[in-house]
């Protein structure tokens, strides 16, 4: 049996790899940044930078939902998920 070859991922940081593995483990579902922060023990700025690097590499996608906060102010929640190609590469 021959191993299936996948294109190599671009040079990503260790943090970006950790975020990618977290997204792949969620099996394609949208994951809120706060949930990734809790899972990896990082703050939102660290997650966002790594996730945006993954987006630039084409292995993750982002979705923003606008909601009303408890205070009544309009805010947004950011979600990320792994793309089909990233799941095969991981």
N, C-alpha and C positions, 0 to 999 in steps of 0.2 A: 504494500500500500504506500503510495507516495503522499507526502505531506502537502496540503493545500498552501500555496504561496499567496501572501497578502502583501500589498504595498507597504513599505515601512512608514511608520508614523514620523512626522517631523520631530526635530529635537524639542522635546517638551520637558518642563521642569518636573521634579519629583512631586510637587504639589498638584500639578496638572494631571499627572498619572494617577494620583490618589483620588482626585475628583472623577476622573474618567472611570476608574474601577467602581467607584460608588454609583455612578450613573448606570453602568453596565449591569451591576447587581440588581438594580431596580427594574430590569427587563423592559426598557423602553417607555416606562411611565414618566410623566412629568414630575420632577422633584423640586420642591421649593428650596431656595437658597438657605433658609433657616434650618431646614431639615438636614441639609448637607453639612452645615456648620456644626450642628449637634453631633452628627455621626463621626466627623473627622476631628472635632475639637479645634476648629479654626474660626477666625472671625469672618464676617461677610466680605470685607475688602480682600482678604486672601482668597476666598472662594471665587469672587467675581473675576479677579485677574486671571486665575487659573482656568475658569470656565470660558472666559473670553478668548484665551489662547487656544482652547479646544475648539471653539467656534471658528476661529481663524484657520485652524487646521482642517476644518470640515468634518469633525467627528462628534460634534455636539450642536444642538440648536437651542434657542432661547425663546421663551414666551413671557409676555408681561400682561398681567391682569390688573385692571384698575378697580379698586374697591373703596368702600367707605370704612375708615378706621373707627374704633370705638368712640373717638372724640367727634366724629362727624366729618372730619377732613377727608378729602379725597387723596388716596395714596395708591401705590401699586405693589404687587407681589411679583417677584421674578422666579421663573421656573426654568429648569434645564432638563434635557434628556439626551441620551446617546443616540446617534444616528445608526442606521442599519450597518453601515460600513465599519463603524467603530466596534460594534459588538463582534463582528467577525475578526477584527484585528486584535482584540483583547484576548 
